């Protein structure tokens, strides 16, 4: 499978008389999720061989992000690109639940998760 380019540049906003909408993907092989991370929790440190992901933070609560060697707190509205094969994690060190829109580009299969570290002892 070829490398999937950073899709953040493909996101656009359209204005309508009633407001706006953001377009994240058109006619592509994607999987869309909204992930809610409870306070004090984090997902496994993981990577995927068959898909790339783009995350958008939906709430005001900052989300702790790791992508390869970079770590930061993403803020509401921020788009995060996770290249195929990149080591990544999201967490919530705040006091309220944090929601993240995830758009996965490529073939989606839960078996494609390679967990490198996991707080819940999953393989």
Rosetta constraint file for C-alpha pairs under 8 A:
AtomPair CA 1 CA 50 HARMONIC 7.22 0.50
AtomPair CA 3 CA 84 HARMONIC 6.83 0.50
AtomPair CA 4 CA 51 HARMONIC 7.89 0.50
AtomPair CA 4 CA 52 HARMONIC 6.66 0.50
AtomPair CA 4 CA 83 HARMONIC 7.13 0.50
AtomPair CA 4 CA 84 HARMONIC 6.89 0.50
AtomPair CA 4 CA 105 HARMONIC 7.62 0.50
AtomPair CA 5 CA 83 HARMONIC 7.70 0.50
AtomPair CA 6 CA 81 HARMONIC 6.34 0.50
AtomPair CA 6 CA 83 HARMONIC 7.09 0.50
AtomPair CA 7 CA 11 HARMONIC 6.98 0.50
AtomPair CA 7 CA 54 HARMONIC 7.21 0.50
AtomPair CA 7 CA 81 HARMONIC 7.33 0.50
AtomPair CA 8 CA 54 HARMONIC 7.30 0.50
AtomPair CA 8 CA 79 HARMONIC 6.67 0.50
AtomPair CA 8 CA 80 HARMONIC 7.66 0.50
AtomPair CA 8 CA 81 HARMONIC 6.81 0.50
AtomPair CA 10 CA 24 HARMONIC 6.98 0.50
AtomPair CA 10 CA 25 HARMONIC 7.51 0.50
AtomPair CA 11 CA 22 HARMONIC 6.85 0.50
AtomPair CA 11 CA 23 HARMONIC 5.56 0.50
AtomPair CA 11 CA 24 HARMONIC 4.81 0.50
AtomPair CA 11 CA 25 HARMONIC 7.18 0.50
AtomPair CA 12 CA 22 HARMONIC 5.64 0.50
AtomPair CA 12 CA 23 HARMONIC 5.41 0.50
AtomPair CA 12 CA 24 HARMONIC 7.06 0.50
AtomPair CA 13 CA 20 HARMONIC 6.63 0.50
AtomPair CA 13 CA 21 HARMONIC 5.61 0.50
AtomPair CA 13 CA 22 HARMONIC 4.36 0.50
AtomPair CA 13 CA 23 HARMONIC 6.24 0.50
AtomPair CA 14 CA 20 HARMONIC 5.45 0.50
AtomPair CA 14 CA 21 HARMONIC 5.45 0.50
AtomPair CA 14 CA 22 HARMONIC 6.42 0.50
AtomPair CA 14 CA 23 HARMONIC 7.75 0.50
AtomPair CA 15 CA 19 HARMONIC 5.95 0.50
AtomPair CA 15 CA 20 HARMONIC 4.39 0.50
AtomPair CA 15 CA 21 HARMONIC 6.77 0.50
AtomPair CA 16 CA 20 HARMONIC 5.55 0.50
AtomPair CA 24 CA 103 HARMONIC 7.89 0.50
AtomPair CA 25 CA 30 HARMONIC 7.73 0.50
AtomPair CA 28 CA 105 HARMONIC 7.72 0.50
AtomPair CA 29 CA 105 HARMONIC 6.19 0.50
AtomPair CA 29 CA 106 HARMONIC 5.73 0.50
AtomPair CA 29 CA 107 HARMONIC 7.13 0.50
AtomPair CA 30 CA 103 HARMONIC 6.42 0.50
AtomPair CA 30 CA 104 HARMONIC 5.33 0.50
AtomPair CA 30 CA 105 HARMONIC 4.76 0.50
AtomPair CA 30 CA 106 HARMONIC 6.14 0.50
AtomPair CA 30 CA 107 HARMONIC 7.60 0.50
AtomPair CA 30 CA 108 HARMONIC 7.76 0.50
AtomPair CA 31 CA 102 HARMONIC 7.95 0.50
AtomPair CA 31 CA 103 HARMONIC 5.69 0.50
AtomPair CA 31 CA 104 HARMONIC 4.97 0.50
AtomPair CA 31 CA 105 HARMONIC 6.82 0.50
AtomPair CA 31 CA 108 HARMONIC 6.68 0.50
AtomPair CA 32 CA 101 HARMONIC 7.31 0.50
AtomPair CA 32 CA 102 HARMONIC 5.68 0.50
AtomPair CA 32 CA 103 HARMONIC 4.62 0.50
AtomPair CA 32 CA 104 HARMONIC 6.37 0.50
AtomPair CA 33 CA 101 HARMONIC 5.86 0.50
AtomPair CA 33 CA 102 HARMONIC 5.08 0.50
AtomPair CA 33 CA 103 HARMONIC 6.58 0.50
AtomPair CA 34 CA 99 HARMONIC 6.51 0.50
AtomPair CA 34 CA 100 HARMONIC 5.58 0.50
AtomPair CA 34 CA 101 HARMONIC 4.49 0.50
AtomPair CA 34 CA 102 HARMONIC 6.01 0.50
AtomPair CA 35 CA 99 HARMONIC 5.48 0.50
AtomPair CA 35 CA 100 HARMONIC 5.15 0.50
AtomPair CA 35 CA 101 HARMONIC 6.36 0.50
AtomPair CA 35 CA 102 HARMONIC 7.10 0.50
AtomPair CA 36 CA 97 HARMONIC 6.42 0.50
AtomPair CA 36 CA 98 HARMONIC 5.53 0.50
AtomPair CA 36 CA 99 HARMONIC 4.36 0.50
AtomPair CA 36 CA 100 HARMONIC 6.49 0.50
AtomPair CA 37 CA 41 HARMONIC 6.32 0.50
AtomPair CA 37 CA 42 HARMONIC 6.71 0.50
AtomPair CA 37 CA 43 HARMONIC 7.96 0.50
AtomPair CA 37 CA 91 HARMONIC 6.65 0.50
AtomPair CA 37 CA 92 HARMONIC 6.11 0.50
AtomPair CA 37 CA 97 HARMONIC 5.71 0.50
AtomPair CA 37 CA 98 HARMONIC 5.30 0.50
AtomPair CA 37 CA 99 HARMONIC 6.39 0.50
AtomPair CA 38 CA 42 HARMONIC 7.96 0.50
AtomPair CA 38 CA 92 HARMONIC 6.56 0.50
AtomPair CA 38 CA 96 HARMONIC 6.94 0.50
AtomPair CA 38 CA 97 HARMONIC 4.63 0.50
AtomPair CA 38 CA 98 HARMONIC 6.63 0.50
AtomPair CA 39 CA 92 HARMONIC 5.26 0.50
AtomPair CA 39 CA 93 HARMONIC 5.95 0.50
AtomPair CA 39 CA 94 HARMONIC 5.50 0.50
AtomPair CA 39 CA 95 HARMONIC 5.21 0.50
AtomPair CA 39 CA 96 HARMONIC 5.56 0.50
AtomPair CA 39 CA 97 HARMONIC 5.54 0.50
AtomPair CA 39 CA 98 HARMONIC 7.59 0.50
AtomPair CA 40 CA 91 HARMONIC 7.54 0.50
AtomPair CA 40 CA 92 HARMONIC 5.55 0.50
AtomPair CA 40 CA 93 HARMONIC 5.02 0.50
AtomPair CA 40 CA 94 HARMONIC 6.75 0.50
AtomPair CA 40 CA 95 HARMONIC 7.53 0.50
AtomPair CA 41 CA 91 HARMONIC 5.81 0.50
AtomPair CA 41 CA 92 HARMONIC 5.64 0.50
AtomPair CA 41 CA 93 HARMONIC 7.14 0.50
AtomPair CA 42 CA 89 HARMONIC 7.35 0.50
AtomPair CA 42 CA 90 HARMONIC 5.82 0.50
AtomPair CA 42 CA 91 HARMONIC 3.78 0.50
AtomPair CA 42 CA 92 HARMONIC 6.10 0.50
AtomPair CA 42 CA 119 HARMONIC 7.80 0.50
AtomPair CA 43 CA 89 HARMONIC 5.90 0.50
AtomPair CA 43 CA 90 HARMONIC 5.78 0.50
AtomPair CA 43 CA 91 HARMONIC 6.16 0.50
AtomPair CA 43 CA 118 HARMONIC 7.29 0.50
AtomPair CA 43 CA 119 HARMONIC 7.85 0.50
AtomPair CA 44 CA 89 HARMONIC 6.12 0.50
AtomPair CA 44 CA 115 HARMONIC 6.12 0.50
AtomPair CA 44 CA 116 HARMONIC 7.26 0.50
AtomPair CA 44 CA 117 HARMONIC 5.67 0.50
AtomPair CA 44 CA 118 HARMONIC 4.47 0.50
AtomPair CA 44 CA 119 HARMONIC 6.75 0.50
AtomPair CA 45 CA 87 HARMONIC 6.66 0.50
AtomPair CA 45 CA 88 HARMONIC 5.57 0.50
AtomPair CA 45 CA 89 HARMONIC 4.86 0.50
AtomPair CA 45 CA 115 HARMONIC 5.90 0.50
AtomPair CA 45 CA 116 HARMONIC 5.43 0.50
AtomPair CA 45 CA 117 HARMONIC 5.03 0.50
AtomPair CA 45 CA 118 HARMONIC 6.43 0.50
AtomPair CA 46 CA 87 HARMONIC 5.43 0.50
AtomPair CA 46 CA 88 HARMONIC 5.49 0.50
AtomPair CA 46 CA 89 HARMONIC 6.51 0.50
AtomPair CA 46 CA 113 HARMONIC 6.38 0.50
AtomPair CA 46 CA 114 HARMONIC 5.37 0.50
AtomPair CA 46 CA 115 HARMONIC 4.43 0.50
AtomPair CA 46 CA 116 HARMONIC 5.45 0.50
AtomPair CA 46 CA 117 HARMONIC 7.17 0.50
AtomPair CA 47 CA 84 HARMONIC 7.63 0.50
AtomPair CA 47 CA 85 HARMONIC 5.41 0.50
AtomPair CA 47 CA 86 HARMONIC 5.60 0.50
AtomPair CA 47 CA 87 HARMONIC 4.78 0.50
AtomPair CA 47 CA 88 HARMONIC 6.23 0.50
AtomPair CA 47 CA 113 HARMONIC 6.03 0.50
AtomPair CA 47 CA 114 HARMONIC 5.40 0.50
AtomPair CA 47 CA 115 HARMONIC 6.87 0.50
AtomPair CA 47 CA 116 HARMONIC 7.92 0.50
AtomPair CA 48 CA 52 HARMONIC 7.31 0.50
AtomPair CA 48 CA 84 HARMONIC 6.09 0.50
AtomPair CA 48 CA 85 HARMONIC 5.12 0.50
AtomPair CA 48 CA 86 HARMONIC 7.25 0.50
AtomPair CA 48 CA 112 HARMONIC 5.46 0.50
AtomPair CA 48 CA 113 HARMONIC 5.40 0.50
AtomPair CA 48 CA 114 HARMONIC 6.31 0.50
AtomPair CA 49 CA 84 HARMONIC 6.11 0.50
AtomPair CA 49 CA 85 HARMONIC 5.21 0.50
AtomPair CA 49 CA 112 HARMONIC 6.40 0.50
AtomPair CA 50 CA 84 HARMONIC 6.62 0.50
AtomPair CA 50 CA 85 HARMONIC 7.78 0.50
AtomPair CA 50 CA 106 HARMONIC 6.28 0.50
AtomPair CA 50 CA 107 HARMONIC 5.95 0.50
AtomPair CA 50 CA 108 HARMONIC 7.45 0.50
AtomPair CA 50 CA 112 HARMONIC 6.76 0.50
AtomPair CA 51 CA 83 HARMONIC 7.86 0.50
AtomPair CA 51 CA 84 HARMONIC 5.22 0.50
AtomPair CA 51 CA 85 HARMONIC 7.76 0.50
AtomPair CA 51 CA 104 HARMONIC 6.37 0.50
AtomPair CA 51 CA 105 HARMONIC 5.41 0.50
AtomPair CA 51 CA 106 HARMONIC 4.58 0.50
AtomPair CA 51 CA 107 HARMONIC 5.97 0.50
AtomPair CA 51 CA 108 HARMONIC 6.80 0.50
AtomPair CA 52 CA 81 HARMONIC 7.83 0.50
AtomPair CA 52 CA 82 HARMONIC 5.73 0.50
AtomPair CA 52 CA 83 HARMONIC 4.86 0.50
AtomPair CA 52 CA 84 HARMONIC 4.18 0.50
AtomPair CA 52 CA 85 HARMONIC 7.50 0.50
AtomPair CA 52 CA 104 HARMONIC 5.81 0.50
AtomPair CA 52 CA 105 HARMONIC 5.22 0.50
AtomPair CA 52 CA 106 HARMONIC 6.72 0.50
AtomPair CA 53 CA 81 HARMONIC 6.14 0.50
AtomPair CA 53 CA 82 HARMONIC 5.03 0.50
AtomPair CA 53 CA 83 HARMONIC 6.64 0.50
AtomPair CA 53 CA 84 HARMONIC 7.45 0.50
AtomPair CA 53 CA 102 HARMONIC 6.66 0.50
AtomPair CA 53 CA 103 HARMONIC 5.63 0.50
AtomPair CA 53 CA 104 HARMONIC 4.39 0.50
AtomPair CA 53 CA 105 HARMONIC 5.94 0.50
AtomPair CA 54 CA 79 HARMONIC 6.76 0.50
AtomPair CA 54 CA 80 HARMONIC 5.52 0.50
AtomPair CA 54 CA 81 HARMONIC 4.64 0.50
AtomPair CA 54 CA 82 HARMONIC 6.03 0.50
AtomPair CA 54 CA 102 HARMONIC 5.81 0.50
AtomPair CA 54 CA 103 HARMONIC 5.26 0.50
AtomPair CA 54 CA 104 HARMONIC 6.51 0.50
AtomPair CA 55 CA 78 HARMONIC 7.97 0.50
AtomPair CA 55 CA 79 HARMONIC 5.60 0.50
AtomPair CA 55 CA 80 HARMONIC 4.99 0.50
AtomPair CA 55 CA 81 HARMONIC 6.60 0.50
AtomPair CA 55 CA 100 HARMONIC 6.25 0.50
AtomPair CA 55 CA 101 HARMONIC 5.48 0.50
AtomPair CA 55 CA 102 HARMONIC 4.61 0.50
AtomPair CA 55 CA 103 HARMONIC 6.45 0.50
AtomPair CA 56 CA 76 HARMONIC 7.62 0.50
AtomPair CA 56 CA 77 HARMONIC 5.84 0.50
AtomPair CA 56 CA 78 HARMONIC 5.51 0.50
AtomPair CA 56 CA 79 HARMONIC 4.59 0.50
AtomPair CA 56 CA 80 HARMONIC 6.35 0.50
AtomPair CA 56 CA 100 HARMONIC 5.56 0.50
AtomPair CA 56 CA 101 HARMONIC 5.10 0.50
AtomPair CA 56 CA 102 HARMONIC 6.71 0.50
AtomPair CA 57 CA 62 HARMONIC 7.76 0.50
AtomPair CA 57 CA 63 HARMONIC 7.16 0.50
AtomPair CA 57 CA 74 HARMONIC 6.97 0.50
AtomPair CA 57 CA 75 HARMONIC 6.34 0.50
AtomPair CA 57 CA 76 HARMONIC 4.88 0.50
AtomPair CA 57 CA 77 HARMONIC 5.23 0.50
AtomPair CA 57 CA 78 HARMONIC 5.74 0.50
AtomPair CA 57 CA 79 HARMONIC 7.03 0.50
AtomPair CA 57 CA 98 HARMONIC 7.85 0.50
AtomPair CA 57 CA 99 HARMONIC 6.36 0.50
AtomPair CA 57 CA 100 HARMONIC 4.58 0.50
AtomPair CA 57 CA 101 HARMONIC 6.46 0.50
AtomPair CA 58 CA 76 HARMONIC 5.48 0.50
AtomPair CA 58 CA 77 HARMONIC 6.01 0.50
AtomPair CA 58 CA 98 HARMONIC 7.51 0.50
AtomPair CA 58 CA 99 HARMONIC 5.46 0.50
AtomPair CA 58 CA 100 HARMONIC 5.44 0.50
AtomPair CA 58 CA 101 HARMONIC 6.73 0.50
AtomPair CA 59 CA 75 HARMONIC 7.94 0.50
AtomPair CA 59 CA 76 HARMONIC 5.32 0.50
AtomPair CA 59 CA 77 HARMONIC 7.84 0.50
AtomPair CA 59 CA 98 HARMONIC 5.94 0.50
AtomPair CA 59 CA 99 HARMONIC 5.94 0.50
AtomPair CA 59 CA 100 HARMONIC 7.68 0.50
AtomPair CA 60 CA 75 HARMONIC 6.70 0.50
AtomPair CA 60 CA 76 HARMONIC 5.10 0.50
AtomPair CA 60 CA 98 HARMONIC 7.83 0.50
AtomPair CA 61 CA 75 HARMONIC 7.14 0.50
AtomPair CA 61 CA 76 HARMONIC 7.17 0.50
AtomPair CA 61 CA 94 HARMONIC 6.56 0.50
AtomPair CA 61 CA 96 HARMONIC 6.88 0.50
AtomPair CA 61 CA 97 HARMONIC 7.46 0.50
AtomPair CA 61 CA 98 HARMONIC 5.74 0.50
AtomPair CA 62 CA 73 HARMONIC 5.66 0.50
AtomPair CA 62 CA 74 HARMONIC 5.51 0.50
AtomPair CA 62 CA 75 HARMONIC 4.91 0.50
AtomPair CA 62 CA 76 HARMONIC 6.83 0.50
AtomPair CA 62 CA 92 HARMONIC 7.30 0.50
AtomPair CA 62 CA 94 HARMONIC 7.15 0.50
AtomPair CA 62 CA 98 HARMONIC 7.35 0.50
AtomPair CA 63 CA 73 HARMONIC 5.30 0.50
AtomPair CA 63 CA 74 HARMONIC 5.21 0.50
AtomPair CA 63 CA 75 HARMONIC 6.73 0.50
AtomPair CA 63 CA 90 HARMONIC 6.54 0.50
AtomPair CA 63 CA 91 HARMONIC 5.87 0.50
AtomPair CA 63 CA 92 HARMONIC 5.38 0.50
AtomPair CA 63 CA 93 HARMONIC 7.47 0.50
AtomPair CA 63 CA 98 HARMONIC 6.80 0.50
AtomPair CA 64 CA 71 HARMONIC 7.34 0.50
AtomPair CA 64 CA 72 HARMONIC 5.95 0.50
AtomPair CA 64 CA 73 HARMONIC 4.52 0.50
AtomPair CA 64 CA 74 HARMONIC 6.42 0.50
AtomPair CA 64 CA 90 HARMONIC 5.45 0.50
AtomPair CA 64 CA 91 HARMONIC 4.84 0.50
AtomPair CA 64 CA 92 HARMONIC 5.86 0.50
AtomPair CA 64 CA 93 HARMONIC 6.95 0.50
AtomPair CA 65 CA 70 HARMONIC 7.99 0.50
AtomPair CA 65 CA 71 HARMONIC 5.52 0.50
AtomPair CA 65 CA 72 HARMONIC 5.40 0.50
AtomPair CA 65 CA 73 HARMONIC 5.85 0.50
AtomPair CA 65 CA 74 HARMONIC 6.57 0.50
AtomPair CA 65 CA 88 HARMONIC 7.47 0.50
AtomPair CA 65 CA 89 HARMONIC 5.93 0.50
AtomPair CA 65 CA 90 HARMONIC 4.75 0.50
AtomPair CA 65 CA 91 HARMONIC 6.65 0.50
AtomPair CA 66 CA 70 HARMONIC 5.68 0.50
AtomPair CA 66 CA 71 HARMONIC 4.48 0.50
AtomPair CA 66 CA 72 HARMONIC 6.82 0.50
AtomPair CA 66 CA 87 HARMONIC 7.62 0.50
AtomPair CA 66 CA 88 HARMONIC 5.08 0.50
AtomPair CA 66 CA 89 HARMONIC 5.08 0.50
AtomPair CA 66 CA 90 HARMONIC 6.45 0.50
AtomPair CA 67 CA 71 HARMONIC 6.61 0.50
AtomPair CA 67 CA 82 HARMONIC 6.56 0.50
AtomPair CA 67 CA 86 HARMONIC 6.52 0.50
AtomPair CA 67 CA 87 HARMONIC 5.70 0.50
AtomPair CA 67 CA 88 HARMONIC 4.45 0.50
AtomPair CA 67 CA 89 HARMONIC 6.85 0.50
AtomPair CA 68 CA 86 HARMONIC 5.81 0.50
AtomPair CA 68 CA 87 HARMONIC 4.81 0.50
AtomPair CA 68 CA 88 HARMONIC 6.11 0.50
AtomPair CA 74 CA 78 HARMONIC 6.12 0.50
AtomPair CA 74 CA 80 HARMONIC 7.97 0.50
AtomPair CA 82 CA 86 HARMONIC 6.18 0.50
AtomPair CA 82 CA 88 HARMONIC 7.12 0.50
AtomPair CA 92 CA 97 HARMONIC 7.47 0.50
AtomPair CA 92 CA 98 HARMONIC 6.63 0.50
AtomPair CA 104 CA 108 HARMONIC 7.17 0.50
AtomPair CA 108 CA 112 HARMONIC 7.55 0.50
AtomPair CA 109 CA 113 HARMONIC 7.92 0.50
AtomPair CA 115 CA 122 HARMONIC 7.74 0.50
AtomPair CA 115 CA 123 HARMONIC 6.34 0.50
AtomPair CA 118 CA 122 HARMONIC 6.19 0.50
AtomPair CA 118 CA 123 HARMONIC 7.88 0.50
